[in-house]
Amino acid sequence: MRALLVDPSAPAGLRLGTAPDPEPAAHQALVRVTATSLNHGEVTLLVPGAEPGAVLGWDAAGYVERAAADGSGPAAGTPVVTVGEAGGWAELRAVDTALLGAVPEGADLGVISTVPVAGASALRALHRLGPLLGRRVLVTGATGGVGRYAVQLARQGGAYVVATTGDPDAHGELLRGLGAHEVLADPADAGPDVDGVVDLVGGRQLVAAYETLAAGGTLVSVGHAGGDDEHFAHGVLYGDLGRHDRSVVSFFLLGGGAPLGRDLAWLAGRVASGALDAGVAWRGPWTEAAEAAEALRGRRLHGKAVLDLA
Ligand SMILES: NC(=O)c1ccc[n+]([C@@H]2O[C@H](COP(=O)([O-])OP(=O)(O)OC[C@H]3O[C@@H](n4cnc5c(N)ncnc54)[C@H](OP(=O)(O)O)[C@@H]3O)[C@@H](O)[C@H]2O)c1
């Protein structure tokens, strides 16, 4: 099969080549992939550290080529969206049926391929915050793949949504269009009564966002796009200022092995119906993967990059 291979000598460390077809285990479906989307973590962290020749890729959408031998999951021919720790950047993917969701017939699988990491991380991080109705929710790094889903889902869940971006003048209209009530440059201005934070930037933004939390508030540390350390000043974590029981929790979408199929199918249905905007900012053939990866890495691409396996 053809696949995007890690190659340190190629632009963005990726080149189109061939790899052996995957051999599905009994609980895995074999999926013919038609589209994949790139994620910040893949292009900034995984590609530079991976073995030459490796086939990476978390997100992939396509059609079931062969149903799982154990009878789980959908039948051959079903359009599906899938997630896994690797193997999405290839024509064929063997994927656990617990990590696969059925997609409405006729949906654009390129757009749907954005759902797994970006959409499901936003959804699961918001679940971790608890009830959203009438709550004040802050999303940092809101212009990115996860952030756009998080803003929309928080708004649809009934929250008052505050979004941050490095450039509110450039991105304010977009974020308000997705449902943000306020768009700010600095998370510190969102406080002091924020109930929940989905933090995608880390570093100083995480620390500033934590300080906006009300008593009982939760910050879910999903991302570290800024690449900076977090330093909490002495006293910030005291619980004696009337704002007790505030917490910071770490997050990993694929941690714990929780089945994601139901969430993937629900998100795919919302995207297919137009209730959620996937935020596709770049789309092209997978032969041009390097261009998209460089733009994402350089913070020039805000939103999702979709590769079609034409
Ligand atoms: N833990 C998990 O399971 C999990 C799952 C998904 C994603 N993540 C992580 O979550 C973060 C966001 O993912 P994503 O796919 O949404 O990434 P993305 O599309 O690249 O978006 C990140 C956003 O962060 C903002 N940002 C602020 N400072 C930045 C900096 N120094 N460099 C780059 N961006 C910066 C950018 O918005 P402005 O330019 O508008 O400020 C950008 O749109 C990443 O760190 C990713 O690895 C973790």
The ligand as a MOL file (V3000), in Angstrom:
LIG
                    3D

  0  0  0     0  0            999 V3000
M  V30 BEGIN CTAB
M  V30 COUNTS 48 52 0 0 0
M  V30 BEGIN ATOM
M  V30 1 N -3.6270 15.5800 25.3430 0
M  V30 2 C -4.2020 15.1570 24.2280 0
M  V30 3 O -4.6950 14.0330 24.1340 0
M  V30 4 C -4.2570 16.1150 23.0810 0
M  V30 5 C -5.1890 15.9390 22.0600 0
M  V30 6 C -5.2600 16.8800 21.0390 0
M  V30 7 C -4.3890 17.9660 21.0270 0
M  V30 8 N -3.4700 18.0810 22.0130 0 CHG=1
M  V30 9 C -2.5660 19.2440 22.0560 0
M  V30 10 O -3.3850 20.4060 22.1340 0
M  V30 11 C -2.7360 21.5000 21.5300 0
M  V30 12 C -3.6370 22.1000 20.4720 0
M  V30 13 O -3.8170 21.1510 19.4420 0
M  V30 14 P -4.3970 21.6200 18.0350 0
M  V30 15 O -4.4090 20.4290 17.1770 0
M  V30 16 O -5.6260 22.4050 18.2430 0 CHG=-1
M  V30 17 O -3.2100 22.5940 17.5620 0
M  V30 18 P -3.2580 23.8110 16.5460 0
M  V30 19 O -4.3130 23.5690 15.5220 0
M  V30 20 O -1.8740 24.0550 16.1090 0
M  V30 21 O -3.7530 25.0290 17.4560 0
M  V30 22 C -3.0040 25.5280 18.5270 0
M  V30 23 C -3.3910 26.9720 18.7350 0
M  V30 24 O -2.6500 27.4460 19.8630 0
M  V30 25 C -2.3300 28.8120 19.6700 0
M  V30 26 N -0.9630 29.0880 20.0940 0
M  V30 27 C -0.6110 29.9420 21.0700 0
M  V30 28 N 0.6930 29.9760 21.2250 0
M  V30 29 C 1.2100 29.1720 20.2900 0
M  V30 30 C 2.5360 28.8360 19.9290 0
M  V30 31 N 3.5980 29.3580 20.5510 0
M  V30 32 N 2.7110 27.9780 18.9210 0
M  V30 33 C 1.6420 27.4580 18.2700 0
M  V30 34 N 0.3590 27.7470 18.5720 0
M  V30 35 C 0.1700 28.6000 19.5740 0
M  V30 36 C -2.5280 29.1250 18.1830 0
M  V30 37 O -3.5430 30.1080 18.0970 0
M  V30 38 P -3.2130 31.6460 17.8750 0
M  V30 39 O -2.1090 31.7380 16.8440 0
M  V30 40 O -4.5310 32.1750 17.3760 0
M  V30 41 O -2.8270 32.1800 19.1960 0
M  V30 42 C -3.0190 27.8420 17.5580 0
M  V30 43 O -4.1530 28.0370 16.7090 0
M  V30 44 C -1.4090 20.9570 20.9930 0
M  V30 45 O -0.3990 21.1690 21.9570 0
M  V30 46 C -1.6950 19.4800 20.8600 0
M  V30 47 O -0.5270 18.6940 20.8680 0
M  V30 48 C -3.3830 17.1930 23.0330 0
M  V30 END ATOM
M  V30 BEGIN BOND
M  V30 1 1 1 2
M  V30 2 2 2 3
M  V30 3 1 2 4
M  V30 4 1 4 5
M  V30 5 2 4 48
M  V30 6 2 5 6
M  V30 7 1 6 7
M  V30 8 2 7 8
M  V30 9 1 8 9
M  V30 10 1 8 48
M  V30 11 1 9 10
M  V30 12 1 9 46
M  V30 13 1 10 11
M  V30 14 1 11 12
M  V30 15 1 11 44
M  V30 16 1 12 13
M  V30 17 1 13 14
M  V30 18 2 14 15
M  V30 19 1 14 16
M  V30 20 1 14 17
M  V30 21 1 17 18
M  V30 22 2 18 19
M  V30 23 1 18 20
M  V30 24 1 18 21
M  V30 25 1 21 22
M  V30 26 1 22 23
M  V30 27 1 23 24
M  V30 28 1 23 42
M  V30 29 1 24 25
M  V30 30 1 25 26
M  V30 31 1 25 36
M  V30 32 1 26 27
M  V30 33 1 26 35
M  V30 34 2 27 28
M  V30 35 1 28 29
M  V30 36 1 29 30
M  V30 37 2 29 35
M  V30 38 1 30 31
M  V30 39 2 30 32
M  V30 40 1 32 33
M  V30 41 2 33 34
M  V30 42 1 34 35
M  V30 43 1 36 37
M  V30 44 1 36 42
M  V30 45 1 37 38
M  V30 46 2 38 39
M  V30 47 1 38 40
M  V30 48 1 38 41
M  V30 49 1 42 43
M  V30 50 1 44 45
M  V30 51 1 44 46
M  V30 52 1 46 47
M  V30 END BOND
M  V30 END CTAB
M  END
